[in-house]
Amino acid sequence: MLAACGSVVSFRYLGVTASGEKRWFETHSRAVLDETGAVEGVLSVARDVNERTAHEERLSMAAYTDALTGLPNRRAFKNLIDGRPGAEGDCIALLDIDHFKRVNDTHGHAMGDEVLRIFAALARQIVRANDYVARIGGEEFVILFPSTSVEQALQVCDRLRREVSASPLAYGAGPVWVTVSGGLSQLSKAGLDDALKTADEALYRAKQSGRDQLTQAA
């Protein structure tokens, strides 16, 4: 490859310095050709790109992470679903904090943000090791339950629902009590958008029925 017209080949690799530290380096190499076109040597220039690589990784992570809660965002969740083979056996739950606008209006947006952060941490604590929690907008969260029936996912979500309603999630001038409603749907070959639509319809029924409850897709 280097011999082809003396073209430049670039590659990045993790190297170990003399002090034993691991750092990223980038090397640009090209073949040095004689007057007949035969390779008589290789010219390589290497440089330390550890800081640049770390910056690129931070930017990449930021693009897929919700800045407020540290959870994956909608883009990350969609990429996960799109990349999962056999996702038809999975279940998703769409969860929404009830009357969240009232929390912001009563306690202020800073306290509303704190409620979202605490809810996110609580959700990560209660779900199983292989489950995947994401914030997809506002006070709306989604949980992927891999290879899980709706009935099994309901049990996990109900533990989270009961935990949320059992104690205040934050304190301002006083305790901030909230509840959560949810809709659950099985993923099918129709894809994520269809599953989110049916989960959202189930969530709507849960809210219409009084909130602080879970409903599965019809």
N, C-alpha and C positions, 0 to 999 in steps of 0.2 A: 504494500500500500504506500509506503514511504517513497518507493522508487518511481511512482507514477508522476512523471514530469516535475519531480522535486516538490510536490504539493505538501502543504503544512497539515500535520495531524495534531489535534489537541485532545488532551484527556486530563481528567481530574481524579485525584486519588488521595487516600488518607495515609499519611506517612508518619514516621516516628523520628523525632529530632534526637540530637545527641544527648539531650537531658532526659529523654524518655517520654517527652510530651507528644501526644498525638495531635497532628494538625493537618488541615487540608492544603494540598498543593495542586498547581495546575502547570502542565508542561506542554510546550509547543515544539514539535520536532519536524524537521524536514531532511530529506536525503540531500547530500551534496554530490552533484554529478560531475564527472569529468567531461572533456570535450566530445567524447564518443557517446555520452549518455549513460555510462556505467556508474553505479554507486561507488563512491570512494570514501564515504563517511556519512555521519549523521550529525546534524547541528540541533541541539536541544536547548531551550531556555525554560527554566523552571522558576516559579514564583509562589510565594506563600499567599493563599487566598482564603485563609481560615476565617478572617473577619467578614469577608464578603460572603462566604458560604453561610456563616451564621446569620448574617443579615437576610439573605435570601430565604433561609429556613424560617426566620421570624415572620417575614412577609407572607410566606406560603401558609404558615400556621394561622396568621391573623385573618387571611382570606376565608378560612374554614372554621373560625372560632367566634362565638358570641363574646364580645368584649366585656359585657356586664357580668355574666355568670360563669364564663370560662367553659361553657358547654359547646359542643359542636353546633354549627348553625344549620339553616335550611339547606344550603349548598352542600355541606358535608354530609348531611343525612341523605340527600338525594343521590350523591355519589356512592354512598355505602349501599343503598338499595339497588342502584343500577348495576353495581359490581358483584352482587350476591347471586350465585347460581342457585336455582331451586328455591327462590324466595317465596314461592306459593305456600310453603308450610309455615311462614312467619306470620306474626300478628303485630299490629300496631295499635297504640293507644294515643288518642289526641286529648290532652288535658288542658283545662283553662281555669285560671283562678277566678272565682266568682266575684262579681261587683268590684273588679280591680280599679276601675275609674273612681269609685267611692274612696278607696284607700288613698289614691293620689290626691283627691280633693280634700279629704279630711286630714291626712297626715303629711302631705307634701310628697313631691316626686322623689326626694332622697330616701324617704322611708319606703316608698313604693319599690324603689330599686333594691333596697335591703330585703324586702319581702321576696322579690324574685331571686335574689342570690341565695337566701336561706332555703327557699323551696327547691332550687336547683340542687343544692348540697344534700337536702333531705331525700330527693328523688334518687340521686346517685347512691346514697347510703342504703336505701330500701330495695332497689331493684337487684336482680341476681347478677352474678359476675359477667355473664355473657350478654346481658341486656344493654341497650344503647339509648341514652337519653340525649335529646337535643332541644334547643330552644329555636322555634321557627318563626317567632315574631311576637312582639308585645308581651302579653301574659300567657301566650300559648306555647305548650311544650308537646313533644311527641316522644314516645318510647317504642323502640323496636324490640320485640320478643322473638328471637330466632327459634325456629322449629317448635313453636308453642301454639297451643289451641287458644281460642278466645276465652274459654272457661279458666284455663290456667293463668292467663294474663290478667283476667278479672281479679283473681285472688291477690296477685301482687299489687295491682293498682288500688284495690280496696284497702290494703294495709297502708299505702301511702295516703289515700284519702282520709282514713281515720286518724292517722298521725297528724296530718295538717289541721284537722278540725279540733283535735284534742288540746292544743295549747297555742298560745300566740306565737306568731312567727317573728315578730319584731316589737320593739318598744320605742315610742316617741314620747309624747306627753302622757301616754298610757299604752297598754298592750294593744297590739294590732292583730286582731283575729280575722282569719280568712277561711274559706272553704274552697274545695276544688271539685269541678265536674269533669266527666270524661266520656268519650265515645270510643269504642273498640271495633276494629274490623280485621278480618283475615286478608292477607295479601293474596292476590290472584294473578293470573297471566295478564290481566288488564293493566297491571302496573301500579306504581306508587300514587299517581294522581287520582286514580279511581278509588284506591283504598283510603286516601285522605278524604275524598269526597264523602264516602259512605261513613267514615268515622266522624266526620264533621256533622253529618245528618244525625248520627246517634248522639253526639254531644249536644246538638240543638234540642233533641227530645229530653235529654237529662236536665237541661236548663229550664225547659218549659214545664217539667214535672216538679220543679221546686229546688233544683240545684243540690249541691253536696251529694251527688250520686253518680253512678256509672251506668251506661247503657251500651249494649252491643248492637252492631249493625243488624238491620232486619234481613 
